């Protein structure tokens, strides 16, 4: 400890109570609301064109609360000559008859260097006592003060050390609260950004459902939807630094259109039983691809490697996967469950829409349809079934196998393949 030179005769105000100016829990709750508000304020083009992890990391960096650190090894001591009011000290025999009485005294101050968020020293943690410490806080130091008349100052050092211990105790309480909150911040930020992203996608899908071309700002660089039939996607001009490539997504209306194309092909199947009597999964798959490529300009590919396997039907736009489908003949519940596993292996994190085209040949169709929902519901990745409103189709929401927070849509379309 380093001793500073004694000061002049001064009358000093009483130090403030520490950890008492407000509840730390209230401040942390408000900080959480700021995180959510900042996530919802992310511009739509950023929410779609940048990764969720990147945006969430920026929110964490912006709203993370830096803990306060007191450098007890760097404490210095200052000593001041002060006047001590002893008017009502019974040991001195003054009771106010002579007016206010002051005697010479000594004030010792511990100067504790600090870094981080000094305001934490003023907020009450969730655990506290009835005797909080006193001190004065600035941006760079905490000052602990004790004073006494010159003739009774021997215990000043002990008083300061006891107050320092009390500060450490309270700081431990506050640090525990802050540590708990900081541990939740990354998920809080990620959930906020994910919600914002889904909100933007939902808004754009709603606008797309209106069927009127959307007027686009010339300077915008939004994530784009897959191009409508036979149309090329054009990017608006950009200026300044080179941006990252926009990320395509598949609106619900395009998802439904792909499924409708496949239903149309199934109608051809049913009406031309002789033409497909000996066709296997691959041959039937190829007929589906012909129809899809006629609508999506050669972007529908079969047996294309994606993630960990080869999927039957893959619709891509500018190198990004928009739709993944598997063609399967019905061979019992276990085969269907295995197909779901296969779909999940193929899906990357960004793939969110998929389908199983289930062909029934020579089985009682009613029993096949009755087995689909219970089979999918027993799958470990099952989240819920969506009322799809068709007699032979079922729609489900599944969890991504590598990210339980990420949901994807699976539609099972069942087709009757006539025998001849």
Buried (B, 14 or more C-beta within 10 A) or exposed (E): EEEEEEBEEEEBEEBEBBBBEEBBBEBBEEBBEEBBEBBEEBEBBBBBBBBBEEBBBBBBEEBBBEBBEBEEEEBBBBBBBBBBBBBEBEEEEBEEEEEEBEBEBBBBBBBBBBBEBBBBBBBBBEEBEEEBBBBBBEEEBBBBBBBBBEEBBEEBBEBBEBBBEBBEBBBEBBBEBBEEBBEEBBEBBBBBBBBBBEBBBEEBBEBBEEEEEEEEEEEBBBBBBBBBEEEEEEEEEEEEEEEEEBBBBBBBEBBEBBBEBBBEBBEEBEEEEEEBEEBEBEEBBBBBBEBBBEBBEEBBBBEBEBBEEEBBBBBBBBEBBBBBBBBBBBEEBEEBBEBBEBBBEBBBEBBBBBBBBBBBBEBEBEEBBEBBBEBBEEBEBBBEBEEBEEEBBBBBBBBBBEEEEBBBBBBBBBBBBBEE
